[in-house]
Structures are given as structure tokens and as C-alpha cells.
Amino acid sequence: MKPKAKIAKLLRTSEEVILDLERKMEGVSGKKGVIEKIVGENEKKIKQKLTDLAFGRWTPKTLGVHLPNAEEVYIALIEKTKQTDQALFKHFHQPDFSTAIGCQTLINATRELTGDVSGFYLKREKAAELLRLNPPKNIMAALGYGTDIEKMLAYEDIFEIFSALRFIEDETWLNDVFFRPYENLKEEDFEERKIKVMVLPERWLSIGQKFLGKKLHHMSHLKELGVVFIIPVEKYGPGETVYLFFMTLHYLYEVDWHSNLFKEYSSQKDFAKKLISALKVEVSGLPLPDKEKMSWRIVAKYLGKKDPNDPRLFEPHTSPEAWHFTKTNRAIEKFSSHFPELELDFWRDLDWAGEYFIFNGEETLISFGLYDNGIALLKQGGFESKYLYHQQEALWNKIFMEYMGEEMMDKLMREGLERGYITL
């Protein structure tokens, strides 16, 4: 298969989209042969990983020998992910993720990899003021404070309360009531301080389960406060260690990226408006402008999680989420170089790599990255519910970066985030 057709197939888009992209990006960057380079690199990686997974030498043109089918490759990747998870679990001294202390070794490792990152975040006193304006009734009731907001603020950690807002209070109330005063935020309401990575006390697990049950996600982040938080889990199985490791790193990079964004916005007259837009993680649905120039949509969340056939996924776009994971992967590679016995190097630069294999007579795309396979292992959903969305977003980013460079992509995504697209 020719390179343009192959990369279109990997991205589930049309060859016409790729041809148009190549023509325009060559004109902007002066670089030629980028698509061929990426396709060749992808094929080389897949060959090597299939050999590493004991499938022997393989090429798409192999004849007369047994080729692994899609399910066999998927099972082998999940088994490799499980081995990675077990190696990390042992390395971190078999952590007990049901307690705050049990999570600390893993957190310490992520902080060593990223350093003590500082950023531009909402002041504690301003956060307290927001709670006074609209007291969180569910949290106050769960903690036994009734309607006494001052007592709660006197005795509780403000970062814990803000974290709990995300999983205890009603989403409609948060969006329509609590977040409304954000419209009045000003530069002086923010300060420079270090990102805080915290494990919530165990009580929040039972409170969160009461409101969300099995829908409770046990980690998240607060971009405006510079917080990454973990909720202890009672039961944990395969995938938990690798998930917490790469997600903690990911959130650190995501929070830091938004801090730079907020700092840039703070000197502008529409600071609050832009801040709110970034926090809402909106993706424009308007057509991309100027068909004569090259435009890339900025897709700030994984649209494929909700609808794998969202039409915005099939047009040129960049993904801040995938960019944060690229930096996460590099941190893990750094970690791997310090502890080669963990064999984390297997996953080096694979987040964008994928290939089609046959299953029940049909071609099925398999992602080779740690993120997609790590989520699949954690969810224990089996072959039919495999994860694919990160690989394709990372591949779109890979194309942009090969033409324009990483620093330029990072800069243009920040500049164009509120607008929703980049035009070159």
C-alpha cells in the first residue's frame, strides 16, 4: 500500500485529506517526504515489536507463513502491559493504593521525573471566597457541617474541598452556579506556586462512591488551582500501577501547560473569558477557515471516547492531550534508563504506532502504545472493547511535529486554543 493511502487508513480518513495536507504543509515548511518517513518508521516499529512479542519476523507482504491475527496481537500487548504493571508494582514496593501513604512512593517518583514544577494558580483565599459565594451543599452535608460554611473552611483543606467538588456536587450546579463567579476573576486573584500532588484521605472514597458508585474515577486534576489528586481505591487489580504512574505524570504536564496558558491570558482584557473557555475544554464545531491555507483544528479532548465517528476526528487536527502524553512517555523513557530491569523501553515512542490485522475476515486496527493498552488492561473489557483513540490523536500530532517542530506546535496550540484552530 502506498504511504499516503496507508497513513489515511491508520487515521481513518480519506487519501484526499492526506494529499491536500501534504501539498499545503510542504509549501509551509519546505519539507518533503514526511508522510513516507512516518509510514516507514511505523512499519519498522511494528516489525520490531512483533518480533519482541515472539511472533517472529513479519511484514505486510509475508506469504506462506502464519500471520498473527488481531486478537493474538492484542492479547500479547495486554500481556506485555501486565508485565510492565507487575514490574512497576514490585519496584514501588507493592504499594497499597487504598491509603494515602501507600500511594506516596509512586508520587515521589513522578515528582523526581518532572521536578518541582511551579505555575500560575488561583490563590487559596480566592478559592475560599468562591466557596462562600456558593457553598457546596452535598459536601457540607457529607462532612457534617450542615450550612456552616465558615466552620468547614476553618477545619478542612481547601484543596480537598475543591477536588471533591468534581465528584460529589451536581454537574449542572457546578457549571451553572458555582463556576459563574469565575467570570469575575482577575490577574491579582492568582499567584505563583508549586503544583500540588495529593492523595485524598480515605474518607473521600466512601463519600464519592455514595454519589457516583462505580462511575467514580479515582484520579483527576484542577487546572486553575494547580492540583493533581488521587482518590484511594479499595480494590485494585491489573493495570492500576501503570495507570496511576502515567496518569499522574500526564496531569502534571497538563496542569503545567495550562498554567503557562493562564499566565499568557492574565495580561489580556478578556482574561476570565479565555480562562473559562480553557477550563470547559470545548472543541469548535465550526468549519475550518480558508481552504487555500492549511488549517488544523485543535481538539482539546478525546472526542473518540464519546463518538469514534465524530467527523472532526477525520480532518487535520492537533491534540493537547496527546502532546501531554508525549511528554509523559519521555519521562517514562527517562525513568526506564535509570531502571532498565523494568523493561519499560519496550514502549519507547510507540504512542502513535498502530497496524491493521485480520480478525474474523476483517481488518482491525491495533494500537501499540502504552496508554491505549494500559487503559484496556485496567478496564478488563477484552478484545472487543480495545482502546484506540490515543494512537490516532498522537499520529496526527506526529505529522504536525515532523513538519513544524514540537516547540511550534506547542506555541500554536496555546495561541489558537480559544479560537479552536491553527492556520499556517
N, C-alpha and C positions, 0 to 999 in steps of 0.2 A: 504494500500500500504506500502511495506517495506521502511524503511528510505532511503536506497541508491537509490531505484527507485524514491522515492518522490523528493529527492533533485536534482536528474538528471532531472526530469521533470520540476522542478522550474527553473533550469538553462538552460533548452532546450538542454541538452547534453545527451550523452549515459550513461547507467548504467556502462558500461565497463570503461569509463573515470573515474567515481567516485570510482569504485572498485580499479583501479590502483592507483589513488590519495591516497585513504585511506591506502593501503598497504605501499606505499612509505613514506607517511607522518607519519604513526605510527612508522616506522623504524627510521625516522629522529628525531622525537620529543619524542617518548616513550609514547605518549598519545593515549588512545583507547576510543572508543565510542563517538568521536567528532561529527560524522555525525548524530548519533541518538540524541545527545544532541541538535544540531541545529534544526533538524526537529521537535523535541518535543517542543522546545522553540517557533518556528514559529507557530505551531498549537495552542499553548496556547495563543499567542498574537492575532491570528486571531479570536479565540473564544471570547476573551475578547472584541475586537474591534467591532465585530458584535453585541455583547450584548450592548456595549456603543452606537452603531448606531441604537438601538431599533429593531434589528432583532431577539432578543430572543436567547436562548441557541442553539448552533449549533455545530455539529461535522460532519466530512465527512461521518459518518456511520448513521446519523439521518435518520429514516424511518417514513413514515406516517404523516409527517408534512410539511408545506410549507417551502421550502428552497429558500433563495433569489437567483435570477439569477444574472448573471454577470453585466448586465446593472443596476439592482437595487442597487447592492453594489457600483458600480462606481458612480452612482448619489448621493448616501448617502455620499460617501467620498468627492465628489466635493462640496456638500452642507456643510460638515464639514470644508472643506478648505475655503469656502466662509465665514463661520462664524469666522474662525481664521483671515482671511484677514480683515473683518469688525472690529473685536476686536482690532487688531493692528492699523488700521486706526484711530479708536477713541482714542486709547492710545497715539498715536503720535500727537494728537490734529488736526486731519483731515488735514494732510499736503497737500500742493499744489505742486504737482510734476512737474508743468510747470515752476517753478522758482528755482533758486539755494537756496534761503533762505528756501523755502518750504521743501526741502529735508534734511535740516540740523539736525532736531530733530532725525530723523531715523539714520543718520550717527553718531551722537553723541552717540546713544545707542550702535551701533556696536563697536565703539571705546572703550566704557566703558567695554564691554564684552571681548575684545581682549587685551586691554591695548595699550600703545603707542609702537607698535612693531617696532624695528629698524632692518635694514638689510644692505646688501652689494649691492649697486646700482651704476649705471653709473653717473658720475659727470655731473653737468649742463653744464660746459664748453665743455666737450667732446660731449655731445648731440648737442650743438650749432655747433661744428666743423663738425659733421655728416650732419647737415642741410646745412652748407656752401658747403660741397663737392657735395651734390646732392639736390639742392633747390626743395621743393615740389610745383610744378607749379600750381596745382589746388587750393591749399590752398592760395598761394600768390595772385592768381587772384581773388579768392572769397573775400579776405580781402582787396583788392585794392592796393597791393604793387607792382604789375607788376613783374619785375625781380629784385627788390631791396631787396635782402636777408638781408643785414645789417640793413636796416630800419625796416624790420619785426622783426628781433632779438632784436632790440633796444626797440620796443614798445609792443611786445607780450610775453606772458608767455610761456616759453619753454615747460612746461608740457602740456599746452593746444595744442600746435602745434603737439607735439609727439602723443597725444591722437587722434587728428584729422587725422593724417596720416592713421590710421586704417580704417576710414570710408569715407575718401574723395579721397585719392590717389588710383591709379590703383594697383590692387594686383600684377600683373606681374611686374610692375615697382618697387614696394616695394621689391619683392623677388629677382629680377634680377639686380636691380640698387642700390636702397637705402641701402639694408641690406648687400651688398657686402663688404663695408669697415669694417663691424663687424669682418671680418676675421683678422683684424689687432689689435683688442682690446687687452689690456694688464691689468694686475692686477692694475697698477697705475692709470688706467682710471676709477676706481671705488672707492667709499668711503662708510663709514658707516653713515646712516641717517635713520630717521623715515619713515615708509610707509606713503604716501600722499593719502588721500581720498578726492576727489574733485568733485564738480558739475560744469560742463562746463557752461559758460554764455549762456543765451537763444539763442543767435545768431547762435550757432552751430547746433541747431535743424533744423532751416530752411536751413542752408548750407548743413547739412547731408542729409536732405530729397531731396534736389535738385540732389544729386549724387546717392542716394540709394533708395529713395522713401520709400515704406513700408518695405523694407529689412533692414532698419536702426535699429540696436539693440541699445537700449538706455543705456547700460552699458557694460563696459569691463575693461581691466587692461593692464598694461605694466610691465611685469616681470622684465625687465632689468633696468627700471627706478624706480621701487618701487611705482607705481601709480595705484590706483583704481579710475575709473572715471564714472560719471553718466551724461547722456545727458538728459536735461529736456524733458518732454513729454507734448504735448498739450492736448491730450485726454487720459484719463486713466480710466479703469473700474475695475471689479472684478479681484483680483489676484495681482494687482500692488504693494500693500504694502507688502504682504508676499514675493513676488518675490524680491523686492529691499532689503528687510531685509535679506533673506537667501543668496542672491547672493553677497551682499556687504561683509557679513561675509565670504562666500566661497572664494571670491577673496582675501580678507586679508590673509586667511590661505594659499592660493595657492601662492601668491606673497612671503610670508614669507618662505614657503617651498623651493621655487626656489632660494631665497636669500642664504639659507644655502647650496644649491647645488652649486651656483656660487662661494661661498666662498671656498668650497672644491676644485672646479676646478681651482681656481685662482693661486694656487701654482704649478700647473702642466704645463708642457711644451706645451700641446695641449689645453690650456685654451679656446682660441677663438673657436676652432673646436667643443669642447664639449658644449660651451655656445650656439652656433648657432644650434646645434642639439637639445638642450633642447627647444629653442625658436620655432623651427619648429614643435614641437610636433609630431614627427614621430613614427610610430609603425612598428617594424620589420615584414616583411612578410616571413622571412626565417624559416625553420622548427626548432622546439625546439631541442636542442642538447641532446646527451647522454640519450638514452632511459632507461638505467639502473638506473640512478639517477632521482630525482624529479626536474623537471624544471617548472617554472611558467613564462609565457610571461608577460611583463609589457605593459599594454595597456593604454597609456597616454592620450587618448581622448575617447569620447563616439562614438565608431565605429557604434553602433546600431542606431545612429541618421541618418547616411547616408545609411547603409545597415544592417537591423536587422538579416540578414543571413550570415554575414561575418564569415567565418569558424574559425577565431581567437577567436570569442566570445564563441565557444563551447569547448575550451580547457582550462586547468587551467591557470588563469591569475590574476594579481593584477591590481588595478586601482588607480593611484594617485588622479584622480578626485574624485572618491568615498571616498577616505581617507580624502580629504579636507572637504567633506560634512559630514563625521562622526564627525569631529571636529566642524563643523558648527552646527550640531544637538546638540552637547553637550553644545555649547554656548547658544543655544536657550533653552535648558533644564535649564541652569543656570538662564537665563532671566525669565523663567517660574516660578522658585522657588521664585523669587522676586515679581512676579505679578501673583499669582495663579488664579485671577479672569479672566485672559485671556484664561484659559483652554488650554494652549499650551501643557500641559502634555499629552494630548491625543496622541501626535505624538512621544512620547519618544521611542527611539531605534526601530523605525519602518522602517527605510530606506531600510532594507534588507528583510522585511517581505512581503510575497505575497501568493496568493492562487488561485486555479482554481475554476471557477464557470461555470455553464451551460448557454449558450446563443444560441438560435435557434438550439438546439440539439447538440451543440459542446462545448467542454471545452475551456474557455477563461481565461487567466491569468490576475489577477488584482493586481496592486501594492498598498500597503497600506502606503507608505512613503509620507512625506510632499513634497519632491522635485518633484516627478513624478506628483502628484496631483496638486501641485502649478503651474507647467508649463501647465498642461492640463486646469486648470481654466483660466490662463492668455490667452491661445490661443483660448479658447472658441470653440474648434473643435468638441465637442460631443464625444459620446462613441466610435465611430469607429476610432477616431484618438487619443485614450488614450495613455499616455506615460508609458513606461515600462523599458526603458534601464537603469535607475539608480538602480532600485531594484536588477537587476541581477548582476550588477557590484559590488554593495555593498555586495551581498551574497557571491560572490567569495572571496572578502576581508575578510568577516566574517569567512569563512572556514580557510583561511591562518592565521588570527589572533588567532583563537581558538587553532590552533596547535603551532604557533611560537611566539605569542605575538605581541602587537602593535608596540613596540619600534623596534623589529627585522624587522617587515615588512617595517616600515618607513626607517630604515637604509639600508635594502637590495634594496628597490626601488630606493633610491638615488644612491647607488653604481652601480646598474645594468641598470640605465635608458638609458645611451648611448648604451650599449650593446643590450638592448631590452629584457632581460630575467634575471631570478634568477635561479640558480641551487644550490640545497641544498646537 
